[in-house]
């Protein structure tokens, strides 16, 4: 049995006796053999090391591989093809489809990259929590001018362990939101009066 030298994954295929290395020859080609030959070609293009051994042409390879030889001696050639991945027997008696080969080779189904090449990603943590809900409610209470809701949410925040600094920031956000409509009204009033818009209320004398 061959040793893995160049790539992380080594797939070895021990074929039954065939007329050629792939069995894709002659007038009556087995579709499964043709499909598998194409899949092997694709795997090699992805950098996967794939080796095939033909019982009729390379019997010594079968003798040197103990797992394969044991199965042949016990069950006969009907167990072929036998497929090994990094020396571990994963299949016998038939040719797998491409999706199975991808899985054995550790290939990603979208871009062909091995799973070991993909960056480690952690699932995003949900942003919503009870504390976030309370902070949003505090800001909303300030923005809407609801004194009772603000007091209740402030107490809820203390019970939930939210810092006073965080609650103060939520209140400031609410104040900022509350001031936007007022600024718009001031600007409209100044426009109607034909005076420069500088943030001061009309007639306030702050200019």
C-alpha positions in Angstrom: 0.0 0.0 0.0 1.3 3.4 -0.9 2.2 6.0 1.7 0.8 9.5 1.8 3.6 12.0 0.9 2.4 15.1 -0.7 -1.1 15.8 0.4 -3.1 15.5 3.6 -5.6 13.1 2.1 -4.7 9.9 0.3 -7.5 8.0 -1.4 -6.6 4.5 -2.7 -8.9 2.5 -4.9 -8.4 -1.2 -5.3 -10.2 -2.1 -8.6 -11.2 -5.5 -9.8 -9.4 -6.8 -12.9 -10.1 -4.5 -15.8 -8.9 -4.0 -19.3 -7.2 -0.7 -18.4 -6.5 1.5 -15.4 -9.9 3.0 -15.3 -12.1 0.4 -17.0 -13.3 3.1 -19.4 -12.5 1.3 -22.7 -14.2 -0.8 -25.3 -17.6 -0.3 -27.0 -19.7 -1.0 -23.9 -18.5 1.4 -21.2 -20.0 1.0 -17.7 -21.6 4.4 -16.8 -20.6 4.0 -13.1 -16.9 3.5 -14.2 -17.0 6.5 -16.5 -18.5 8.7 -13.8 -16.0 7.5 -11.2 -13.1 8.1 -13.6 -14.3 11.7 -14.1 -14.7 12.2 -10.3 -11.2 10.9 -9.7 -9.9 13.4 -12.3 -11.8 16.2 -10.5 -10.4 15.2 -7.1 -6.8 15.3 -8.5 -7.5 18.7 -9.9 -8.4 19.8 -6.3 -5.0 18.6 -5.1 -6.2 15.3 -3.6 -3.9 12.3 -4.0 -5.8 9.5 -5.6 -4.2 6.1 -6.5 -5.9 3.3 -8.3 -4.7 -0.3 -8.5 -6.0 -2.8 -11.0 -6.1 -6.4 -9.8 -5.3 -7.7 -13.2 -2.3 -5.5 -13.7 -1.0 -4.8 -10.2 -1.6 -7.8 -8.0 1.4 -7.1 -5.8 -0.3 -3.9 -4.5 -3.2 -6.1 -3.3 -0.8 -8.5 -1.6 1.0 -5.6 0.2 -2.3 -4.2 1.6 -3.3 -6.3 4.5 -6.9 -5.1 4.9 -7.6 -5.6 1.2 -5.9 -9.0 1.0 -7.8 -10.2 4.1 -11.2 -9.2 2.5 -10.2 -10.8 -0.8 -9.2 -14.1 0.9 -12.5 -14.1 2.9 -15.0 -12.9 0.3 -13.4 -13.2 -3.1 -13.1 -10.5 -5.8 -16.8 -9.6 -5.4 -15.8 -7.2 -2.6 -13.9 -5.0 -5.1 -13.6 -2.2 -5.6 -12.3 -1.5 -2.1 -11.5 2.1 -1.2 -9.2 3.3 1.6 -8.8 6.9 2.9 -5.5 7.5 4.6 -5.2 3.7 5.1 -8.7 3.2 6.6 -11.2 1.1 4.6 -14.3 3.2 3.9 -16.1 1.4 1.1 -16.2 -1.9 -0.8 -18.3 -3.5 -3.6 -19.1 -0.3 -5.5 -18.0 3.1 -6.6 -19.2 6.1 -4.6 -20.6 9.3 -6.0 -18.8 12.7 -6.1 -20.5 14.0 -2.9 -19.2 11.0 -0.9 -15.7 11.5 -2.3 -15.9 15.1 -1.3 -16.8 14.2 2.2 -13.9 11.6 2.4 -11.5 14.1 1.0 -12.6 16.9 3.3 -13.6 19.1 0.5 -16.1 22.0 0.8 -19.1 21.5 -1.5 -19.0 25.1 -2.7 -15.4 26.0 -3.6 -13.4 22.8 -3.3 -11.3 24.0 -0.4 -10.5 21.4 2.3 -12.4 21.9 5.5 -9.0 22.4 7.3 -8.4 25.4 5.0 -11.5 27.2 6.0 -11.1 29.9 8.6 -12.4 29.1 12.1 -15.7 30.9 12.5 -17.8 31.2 15.5 -21.6 31.5 15.3 -22.7 35.0 15.9 -24.2 35.5 19.3 -27.7 37.0 19.4 -27.7 40.7 20.2 -31.0 40.6 22.0 -31.1 40.1 25.8 -33.1 41.2 28.7 -30.6 44.0 29.5 -30.7 45.2 26.0 -34.5 45.2 26.1 -34.5 47.3 29.3 -32.0 49.8 27.8 -34.1 50.2 24.7 -37.2 50.8 26.8 -35.3 53.4 28.9 -34.4 55.3 25.7 -37.9 55.0 24.4 -39.4 56.3 27.6 -37.2 59.4 27.5 -38.0 59.9 23.8 -41.7 59.7 24.4 -41.7 61.7 27.6 -43.2 58.8 29.7 -42.2 59.5 33.3 -43.8 56.4 34.8 -42.3 54.0 32.2 -38.9 55.6 32.7 -39.0 55.1 36.5 -40.2 51.5 36.1 -37.5 50.7 33.5 -34.8 52.3 35.7 -35.8 50.1 38.6 -35.8 47.0 36.3 -32.4 48.0 35.1 -31.0 48.1 38.6 -32.5 44.7 39.4 -31.0 43.3 36.2 -27.5 44.6 37.2 -27.3 47.2 34.5 -24.8 49.9 35.4 -26.0 53.5 36.0 -23.6 54.6 33.3 -25.2 52.4 30.7 -28.7 53.6 31.7 -27.5 57.2 31.5 -26.3 56.5 27.9 -29.7 55.1 27.0 -31.4 58.2 28.5 -29.1 60.4 26.4 -30.0 58.5 23.3 -33.6 59.1 24.1 -33.0 62.8 24.7 -31.2 63.0 21.3 -34.2 61.4 19.6 -36.7 63.7 21.5 -34.8 66.8 20.4 -34.9 66.1 16.7 -38.6 67.0 16.2 -38.1 70.1 18.3 -35.1 71.2 16.2 -37.2 70.7 13.0 -40.0 72.8 14.5 -37.6 75.6 15.4 -36.0 75.6 12.0 -39.5 75.7 10.3 -40.6 78.6 12.6 -37.5 80.6 11.8 -38.0 79.9 8.1 -41.6 81.2 8.3 -40.4 84.3 10.2 -37.6 84.9 7.7 -34.9 84.9 10.3 -31.6 82.9 10.2 -31.9 79.4 11.5 -29.3 79.0 14.3 -31.1 76.6 16.7 -32.7 79.3 18.8 -36.4 79.4 19.3 -38.1 82.4 17.6 -38.2 85.5 19.8 -36.1 83.8 22.5 -33.4 86.4 22.3 -30.6 83.7 22.5 -28.9 85.0 19.3 
